[in-house]
């Protein structure tokens, strides 16, 4: 989301780089923190294709990933990042 020409949230903090891998519902890309230069894995998930059961499994996986210092970014039906 852009505020006064400035990006906020995820887009304002991270730059996405190379695709590291992909699966049925997600793509993992390298992300670089714009402030610190720290590199991390960013999982981009398209939720529109998920069944209710897959959605629950994803929530469990994201919870585990976040405890491992990874980031999760979800997309809406237009493949636009969801804002927190």
N, C-alpha and C positions, 0 to 999 in steps of 0.2 A: 504494500500500500504506500502510496506516495503522499506526503504531506508537505505542501508548499514547495514542491519540486524536490524534496528530499525523501529518500526511501527510509522506511522504518521497519521494524520487525526483522524477520529473517533476511530479506533482500538487502536491508541496510547494514546488516552485520556480516554476511557471508557472501563469498563469490564461489559459484559452482564451477568446477573444472571437469576433468575427464570422467567418463562412465567407467566404473569399476566392475559392474556386474548388473544383471537384470534377471527378473523372474516373471511369473505370471501376473503379479499385481504390483510390482515395484521395480524401481531402478535405483542402484546405489551409485552415487557420484562422489568424487573428492570435493570437499568444501574447505575453503580457507577463510578463517576469521579475518575480516578486514582491519581490525584494530590490533590484533596480536600476531597475526601470521600463522597461528596454530592451524594445523591441517587435521581434518576429521572426515569420517564417512558420513554422508547424508543419504538417508533412505527416502525416496520420493514414491509415494503410494497413490495410486488411482483407486479411490474407494468405490466409484460407481459400479464396478464390476464385481464387487464382493458380495457373497451371500452373508446372511446373518451369522452363520457359523464361522466363516472366514474372517468376518469383522471382529469377532471375539478373539480368535486366534491371533489376529494382527495386534489387537490391543495388548494381549499378553506378551507378544514379541517386542512391541515398542517399549513396554515397561522394562523388559530385560535389557534392551538396547540402551535405554536412557541411563540405567545404572552402570553401563559400561562406557560412559562418556561419549556416546554417539548422539546424533541428532536425528529427529524424524520430521519430515515435512509432508503434509498430506495435500492432495490436490482435490479440487471440486470437479463437477461434471464437465467443466470446460478446460480441465487440466491447468487451472490457475491455482497457485498456492493458497491454502486456507490461512486466514489470519487468526492468531491466538488472541 
